[in-house]
Amino acid sequence: MAEDDFRLWEHELDSGTPQKEPTGGRGMVVVAGLTATGCTAMIALGEVPLGTAGLVLSSIILLLWRIGM
């Protein structure tokens, strides 16, 4: 017998049910902080293009991670 898909859809739409998985917000903040620190250090050491590229790339990755892609 096939699994009841409607029950899965109800669970996704019901905002009152707790999520089984953590959202990963703390990990995202740690990754963002470490990346920003590393890129700032690169800029301070004179590698401005590399540090700037790292900041831009990490910002795009974190944005996509945040919206769930």
C-alpha positions as CSV (number, residue, x, y, z in Angstrom):
1,M,0.0,0.0,0.0
2,A,1.3,3.5,-0.9
3,E,2.2,6.0,1.8
4,D,-0.3,8.7,2.6
5,D,1.0,11.8,0.9
6,F,-1.8,14.0,2.2
7,R,-0.6,13.5,5.8
8,L,2.9,14.6,4.7
9,W,1.5,17.7,3.1
10,E,-0.6,18.5,6.2
11,H,2.5,18.3,8.3
12,E,4.4,20.7,6.0
13,L,1.5,23.2,6.1
14,D,0.8,23.0,9.8
15,S,2.9,25.8,11.4
16,G,2.1,24.6,15.0
17,T,4.0,21.4,14.8
18,P,7.6,21.4,16.0
19,Q,10.3,20.8,13.4
20,K,12.2,17.5,13.7
21,E,15.5,19.0,12.4
22,P,17.3,22.0,13.8
23,T,17.4,25.1,11.5
24,G,21.1,25.3,11.6
25,G,21.1,29.0,12.6
26,R,24.0,28.7,15.0
27,G,26.2,26.9,12.4
28,M,25.4,29.6,9.8
29,V,26.5,32.4,12.2
30,V,29.8,30.5,13.0
31,V,30.6,29.9,9.3
32,A,29.8,33.6,8.5
33,G,32.0,34.8,11.3
34,L,34.9,32.6,10.4
35,T,34.7,33.4,6.7
36,A,34.5,37.2,7.4
37,T,37.5,37.0,9.7
38,G,39.5,35.0,7.2
39,C,38.7,37.4,4.3
40,T,39.4,40.4,6.5
41,A,42.8,39.0,7.4
42,M,43.5,38.4,3.7
43,I,42.6,42.0,2.9
44,A,44.8,43.2,5.8
45,L,47.7,41.1,4.5
46,G,47.5,42.9,1.2
47,E,45.6,40.4,-0.8
48,V,42.7,42.7,-1.5
49,P,41.3,41.1,-4.6
50,L,41.3,37.6,-3.0
51,G,39.8,38.8,0.2
52,T,37.1,40.8,-1.6
53,A,36.3,37.8,-3.9
54,G,36.0,35.6,-0.8
55,L,33.6,38.0,0.9
56,V,31.4,38.2,-2.2
57,L,31.4,34.5,-2.8
58,S,30.7,33.6,0.8
59,S,27.9,36.1,0.9
60,I,26.2,34.5,-2.1
61,I,26.7,31.0,-0.6
62,L,25.3,32.1,2.8
63,L,22.3,33.8,1.1
64,L,21.5,30.6,-0.9
65,W,21.9,28.5,2.3
66,R,19.6,30.8,4.2
67,I,16.8,30.6,1.6
68,G,17.2,26.9,1.4
69,M,18.7,26.2,-2.0
